[in-house]
Amino acid sequence: MHYTLYGILVFILGLIMGSFSACMGYRIPNKISTYKKRSFCPKCKKQLKWYMNIPIISYIFLKGKCAYCKEKISLVYPIVELTSAFLYLLAFETYINTNDINIYAFLVMITFSTAFLITTVSDFMYYYISDRVVLISLIIIILLKYFFLGFEVTLNSIISAASLFALMVFIKYCGDKIFKKESLGGGDIKLMGLIGAAIGFVPSLICLFVSSIMGLIFSFFAHSDDKSHIIPFGPFLLISAILCFYFSNYIEYFLETILRITL
């Protein structure tokens, strides 16, 4: 019974962090203070009352419109809030509400989920990945590694992060030379450093491969008048990292099987 209550609380926490993620995904790229300025309507600029900021509930009662100017509230907000809540609940059900409780994995996954949603909003809408989000997430994950897994594992994670960062810099250099234009954003390179610290070097390579496939599929089906063919790659990197984290055991088994067959 207490796990059901905890699950509800985690779901509510996910909703709150989803609201925060949508807000940060809008504010950071637009250079709006993330802590001094209260929530406001992007259209009429009027400050919102506290009860207009309750995740999902306010959107429903306001019928998806600003209480002042009646401008439609972007669907991004309820979608991100619900997605965050379900990702938090998924992490809880996978790592806490089981016989084998893994608090470390739960905390890493909710950190990743929040970074993923902020990056998704900012990258898809503004082609912007925040260094602040990447750095804070990296620090949190390094501290979690040190606290739960010890110094040696933490050191290996830092080495993995540095190696992935260097690899992405090399890929960018080659891509820029081949295509005669910027082939990879600086934010994507830093994200791979974060992912390397969280899931390790080899799983990060798989993550890079999976995210590339996702990006290719997205670019094939996306209809845009943007002739520059810019693809927001950051969200694909992070969702791939989440998948690799959840299914790391299956990935390791698959790799071991492939190595046995080839060798």
PEJO-V716279 format. One record per residue. N is the residue number from 1. SS is DSSP state (A for helix, B for strand, O for the rest). PSI is psi in whole degrees, -180 to 180 (none if undefined). OMEGA is omega in degrees with one decimal (* if undefined). Layout:
# PEJO-V716279
n=N ss=SS psi=PSI omega=OMEGA
n=N ss=SS psi=PSI omega=OMEGA
This chain:
# PEJO-V716279
n=1 ss=O psi=-41 omega=-177.8
n=2 ss=A psi=-30 omega=178.0
n=3 ss=A psi=-32 omega=176.2
n=4 ss=A psi=-43 omega=177.9
n=5 ss=A psi=-44 omega=178.0
n=6 ss=A psi=-39 omega=178.9
n=7 ss=A psi=-42 omega=178.2
n=8 ss=A psi=-43 omega=179.6
n=9 ss=A psi=-39 omega=177.7
n=10 ss=A psi=-40 omega=178.2
n=11 ss=A psi=-45 omega=178.7
n=12 ss=A psi=-42 omega=176.4
n=13 ss=A psi=-40 omega=177.7
n=14 ss=A psi=-40 omega=176.6
n=15 ss=A psi=-45 omega=-179.5
n=16 ss=A psi=-45 omega=-179.8
n=17 ss=A psi=-28 omega=175.0
n=18 ss=A psi=-41 omega=176.0
n=19 ss=A psi=-42 omega=176.9
n=20 ss=A psi=-43 omega=-178.3
n=21 ss=A psi=-44 omega=178.9
n=22 ss=A psi=-40 omega=179.0
n=23 ss=A psi=-47 omega=-179.9
n=24 ss=A psi=-37 omega=179.1
n=25 ss=A psi=-26 omega=176.4
n=26 ss=A psi=-43 omega=-172.0
n=27 ss=A psi=-45 omega=-173.7
n=28 ss=O psi=-49 omega=179.7
n=29 ss=O psi=-27 omega=-178.3
n=30 ss=O psi=10 omega=175.1
n=31 ss=O psi=40 omega=176.9
n=32 ss=O psi=136 omega=-178.5
n=33 ss=O psi=134 omega=-177.8
n=34 ss=O psi=-4 omega=-178.7
n=35 ss=O psi=-21 omega=-178.4
n=36 ss=O psi=-37 omega=-173.1
n=37 ss=O psi=128 omega=178.4
n=38 ss=O psi=164 omega=-179.3
n=39 ss=O psi=142 omega=-177.9
n=40 ss=B psi=163 omega=177.4
n=41 ss=O psi=126 omega=179.9
n=42 ss=O psi=-22 omega=-177.5
n=43 ss=O psi=-59 omega=-175.0
n=44 ss=O psi=-8 omega=175.6
n=45 ss=O psi=9 omega=179.8
n=46 ss=O psi=141 omega=179.1
n=47 ss=B psi=143 omega=-178.1
n=48 ss=O psi=144 omega=174.6
n=49 ss=O psi=160 omega=-176.5
n=50 ss=A psi=-37 omega=-177.4
n=51 ss=A psi=-6 omega=174.6
n=52 ss=A psi=1 omega=-176.6
n=53 ss=O psi=10 omega=179.0
n=54 ss=O psi=121 omega=-176.9
n=55 ss=O psi=135 omega=177.8
n=56 ss=O psi=-53 omega=-175.0
n=57 ss=A psi=-47 omega=180.0
n=58 ss=A psi=-40 omega=179.9
n=59 ss=A psi=-41 omega=-179.2
n=60 ss=A psi=-49 omega=-176.4
n=61 ss=A psi=-29 omega=177.1
n=62 ss=O psi=0 omega=179.7
n=63 ss=O psi=36 omega=175.3
n=64 ss=O psi=22 omega=-178.5
n=65 ss=B psi=152 omega=175.3
n=66 ss=O psi=137 omega=-179.1
n=67 ss=O psi=-20 omega=-176.0
n=68 ss=O psi=-60 omega=-173.7
n=69 ss=O psi=-5 omega=178.3
n=70 ss=O psi=15 omega=174.0
n=71 ss=O psi=142 omega=-179.3
n=72 ss=B psi=135 omega=174.7
n=73 ss=O psi=133 omega=-177.7
n=74 ss=O psi=138 omega=176.8
n=75 ss=A psi=-13 omega=178.6
n=76 ss=A psi=-40 omega=-174.7
n=77 ss=A psi=-56 omega=179.1
n=78 ss=A psi=-33 omega=179.8
n=79 ss=A psi=-46 omega=179.6
n=80 ss=A psi=-40 omega=179.7
n=81 ss=A psi=-47 omega=-179.7
n=82 ss=A psi=-40 omega=178.7
n=83 ss=A psi=-45 omega=178.5
n=84 ss=A psi=-45 omega=-179.1
n=85 ss=A psi=-43 omega=-179.0
n=86 ss=A psi=-35 omega=176.7
n=87 ss=A psi=-41 omega=176.7
n=88 ss=A psi=-43 omega=-179.5
n=89 ss=A psi=-38 omega=177.5
n=90 ss=A psi=-43 omega=177.5
n=91 ss=A psi=-40 omega=178.8
n=92 ss=A psi=-48 omega=-178.3
n=93 ss=A psi=-31 omega=-177.7
n=94 ss=A psi=-40 omega=-169.6
n=95 ss=A psi=-14 omega=-178.7
n=96 ss=O psi=-48 omega=-176.3
n=97 ss=O psi=51 omega=-179.6
n=98 ss=O psi=176 omega=176.9
n=99 ss=O psi=-25 omega=-178.8
n=100 ss=O psi=84 omega=-176.0
n=101 ss=O psi=130 omega=-179.3
n=102 ss=O psi=87 omega=-176.9
n=103 ss=A psi=-38 omega=179.2
n=104 ss=A psi=-51 omega=-178.2
n=105 ss=A psi=-38 omega=178.7
n=106 ss=A psi=-47 omega=-178.2
n=107 ss=A psi=-38 omega=176.6
n=108 ss=A psi=-42 omega=-177.1
n=109 ss=A psi=-38 omega=178.6
n=110 ss=A psi=-30 omega=174.0
n=111 ss=A psi=-47 omega=178.0
n=112 ss=A psi=-41 omega=-177.5
n=113 ss=A psi=-43 omega=179.4
n=114 ss=A psi=-45 omega=177.1
n=115 ss=A psi=-39 omega=179.5
n=116 ss=A psi=-45 omega=-176.2
n=117 ss=A psi=-41 omega=176.5
n=118 ss=A psi=-45 omega=-178.9
n=119 ss=A psi=-38 omega=179.2
n=120 ss=A psi=-46 omega=-180.0
n=121 ss=A psi=-50 omega=-175.0
n=122 ss=A psi=-36 omega=-176.2
n=123 ss=A psi=-43 omega=179.7
n=124 ss=A psi=-39 omega=-175.0
n=125 ss=A psi=-32 omega=-172.5
n=126 ss=A psi=4 omega=-176.6
n=127 ss=O psi=48 omega=-175.0
n=128 ss=O psi=129 omega=174.2
n=129 ss=O psi=124 omega=-173.8
n=130 ss=O psi=124 omega=173.4
n=131 ss=A psi=-35 omega=-178.6
n=132 ss=A psi=-45 omega=180.0
n=133 ss=A psi=-45 omega=-179.4
n=134 ss=A psi=-46 omega=-176.5
n=135 ss=A psi=-45 omega=179.8
n=136 ss=A psi=-43 omega=178.5
n=137 ss=A psi=-41 omega=179.4
n=138 ss=A psi=-45 omega=-179.9
n=139 ss=A psi=-44 omega=179.4
n=140 ss=A psi=-46 omega=-177.1
n=141 ss=A psi=-40 omega=177.2
n=142 ss=A psi=-43 omega=178.3
n=143 ss=A psi=-40 omega=177.1
n=144 ss=A psi=-43 omega=177.7
n=145 ss=A psi=-48 omega=-177.0
n=146 ss=A psi=-43 omega=-176.5
n=147 ss=A psi=-42 omega=-174.2
n=148 ss=A psi=-33 omega=-170.3
n=149 ss=A psi=-11 omega=174.7
n=150 ss=O psi=173 omega=-173.5
n=151 ss=A psi=-44 omega=-174.9
n=152 ss=A psi=-45 omega=178.3
n=153 ss=A psi=-40 omega=178.7
n=154 ss=A psi=-44 omega=178.6
n=155 ss=A psi=-43 omega=177.7
n=156 ss=A psi=-36 omega=179.1
n=157 ss=A psi=-40 omega=178.4
n=158 ss=A psi=-40 omega=177.5
n=159 ss=A psi=-42 omega=177.2
n=160 ss=A psi=-44 omega=179.5
n=161 ss=A psi=-46 omega=-179.6
n=162 ss=A psi=-39 omega=-179.7
n=163 ss=A psi=-43 omega=178.6
n=164 ss=A psi=-39 omega=177.7
n=165 ss=A psi=-47 omega=-179.6
n=166 ss=A psi=-40 omega=178.8
n=167 ss=A psi=-43 omega=-179.1
n=168 ss=A psi=-35 omega=175.4
n=169 ss=A psi=-41 omega=178.4
n=170 ss=A psi=-44 omega=178.5
n=171 ss=A psi=-43 omega=178.6
n=172 ss=A psi=-44 omega=-179.7
n=173 ss=A psi=-46 omega=179.5
n=174 ss=A psi=-43 omega=-179.7
n=175 ss=A psi=-42 omega=178.5
n=176 ss=A psi=-40 omega=-179.9
n=177 ss=A psi=-40 omega=-176.5
n=178 ss=A psi=-47 omega=-174.0
n=179 ss=A psi=-6 omega=178.0
n=180 ss=O psi=27 omega=175.7
n=181 ss=O psi=173 omega=-179.4
n=182 ss=O psi=122 omega=-176.7
n=183 ss=O psi=-19 omega=-176.1
n=184 ss=O psi=135 omega=-178.6
n=185 ss=O psi=154 omega=178.1
n=186 ss=A psi=-34 omega=178.7
n=187 ss=A psi=-38 omega=178.6
n=188 ss=A psi=-39 omega=179.5
n=189 ss=A psi=-45 omega=-179.9
n=190 ss=A psi=-36 omega=177.7
n=191 ss=A psi=-39 omega=178.9
n=192 ss=A psi=-32 omega=173.8
n=193 ss=A psi=-44 omega=177.1
n=194 ss=A psi=-46 omega=-178.9
n=195 ss=A psi=-41 omega=178.2
n=196 ss=A psi=-40 omega=178.7
n=197 ss=A psi=-34 omega=-174.3
n=198 ss=A psi=-44 omega=-171.0
n=199 ss=A psi=-4 omega=177.9
n=200 ss=O psi=168 omega=-171.7
n=201 ss=A psi=-55 omega=-175.1
n=202 ss=A psi=-48 omega=176.1
n=203 ss=A psi=-30 omega=178.4
n=204 ss=A psi=-35 omega=175.9
n=205 ss=A psi=-41 omega=176.2
n=206 ss=A psi=-42 omega=177.0
n=207 ss=A psi=-44 omega=179.5
n=208 ss=A psi=-41 omega=178.7
n=209 ss=A psi=-48 omega=-178.6
n=210 ss=A psi=-44 omega=-179.0
n=211 ss=A psi=-33 omega=177.5
n=212 ss=A psi=-41 omega=176.6
n=213 ss=A psi=-44 omega=178.1
n=214 ss=A psi=-46 omega=-180.0
n=215 ss=A psi=-38 omega=178.7
n=216 ss=A psi=-45 omega=178.6
n=217 ss=A psi=-43 omega=179.3
n=218 ss=A psi=-46 omega=-178.2
n=219 ss=A psi=-27 omega=-179.7
n=220 ss=A psi=-40 omega=-175.7
n=221 ss=A psi=-20 omega=-178.2
n=222 ss=O psi=132 omega=177.5
n=223 ss=O psi=118 omega=-177.8
n=224 ss=O psi=148 omega=175.4
n=225 ss=O psi=-1 omega=-179.0
n=226 ss=O psi=109 omega=-176.2
n=227 ss=O psi=-11 omega=-178.9
n=228 ss=O psi=-12 omega=177.7
n=229 ss=O psi=41 omega=177.7
n=230 ss=O psi=130 omega=179.5
n=231 ss=O psi=126 omega=175.3
n=232 ss=O psi=97 omega=-170.2
n=233 ss=O psi=-25 omega=-176.0
n=234 ss=A psi=-49 omega=179.8
n=235 ss=A psi=-35 omega=179.0
n=236 ss=A psi=-37 omega=176.3
n=237 ss=A psi=-45 omega=-175.4
n=238 ss=A psi=-40 omega=178.0
n=239 ss=A psi=-34 omega=175.6
n=240 ss=A psi=-39 omega=178.2
n=241 ss=A psi=-40 omega=177.9
n=242 ss=A psi=-44 omega=178.9
n=243 ss=A psi=-44 omega=179.4
n=244 ss=A psi=-36 omega=179.5
n=245 ss=A psi=-45 omega=-179.4
n=246 ss=A psi=-37 omega=-173.2
n=247 ss=O psi=28 omega=-177.4
n=248 ss=A psi=-38 omega=179.7
n=249 ss=A psi=-42 omega=179.2
n=250 ss=A psi=-37 omega=179.6
n=251 ss=A psi=-44 omega=179.0
n=252 ss=A psi=-42 omega=178.1
n=253 ss=A psi=-42 omega=179.5
n=254 ss=A psi=-45 omega=-179.9
n=255 ss=A psi=-42 omega=178.1
n=256 ss=A psi=-39 omega=178.1
n=257 ss=A psi=-44 omega=179.0
n=258 ss=A psi=-42 omega=-179.5
n=259 ss=A psi=-40 omega=178.9
n=260 ss=A psi=-39 omega=-178.3
n=261 ss=A psi=-43 omega=-176.4
n=262 ss=A psi=-32 omega=-177.0
n=263 ss=O psi=none omega=*
